[in-house]
């Protein structure tokens, strides 16, 4: 038993003393890490991504461009419809307000001419008050919308 113990001790003892490593050796073992970040923003994928799509599925880049063009055309058509329908609504609203105003004022004047001055005056004043009130309400609403739009644009900056 003492023989085995002695052999283990002899094998465990190093034959040459270990010397400390010099300081410059530790510095040369330092690792350098770098991080690269790139950002791309737009309606279409980055060209590198398009290239990768094309490598995986040939013709996919062309399909992406065709779909983008179709979507853009559709969006422009929808915007044109919204603008033209808004203009039409404004035109019809103005014509309707004019007709109602003329009928109200004309009716009030006719009633006053026929000897019903209280009814005629009420009709005349009511019609004019309604038209002026609607006009002022629209002006205030437009000013609020404009102010909110300007405020939101300032907040984005």
C-alpha positions, 0 to 999 in steps of 0.5 A: 500500500505504501508503494502505491501511495508513493507512486501517486505522489511522485506522479503528481509532483511537477518536474519543472516549476511553473513561471508566471506569464508576463503581463504583455501575454495577457493583453494579447489574449484579449478579444475584440468584439464589434457590433454592426447595426444597419437599418433600412426603412421603406415600402420595399425590402432591403436589396440584400433581402430581395437578393436572398428571396431571389436566390431561394425562390427565383422570380420572387423579387419581380413578384414583390415589385409587381405586388407593390405597384398594384398596391400603390395603384390601388391606394392612389385610386382609392384616394382619388375616389375619396377626394372626388366624393368629398368634393361632391358632398361639399358641392351638394351640401352647399347647394342644399344649404342655399336652397334651404336658405332661399326657401326659409328666407323666401317663405318668411318674407312671403308670410310677412307680406301676407300679414303673418308678420310674427310667423314670417319673422320667426321663419326668417330669423330661424333660417338665418340663425341656422345657416350662420350657426352651421357656418360658424360651427364648420369654421370652428371644427376646421380650425380645431382639426388644423390645430390638432394636425399641427400639434401632432406634426410638432410632436413627431419632430 
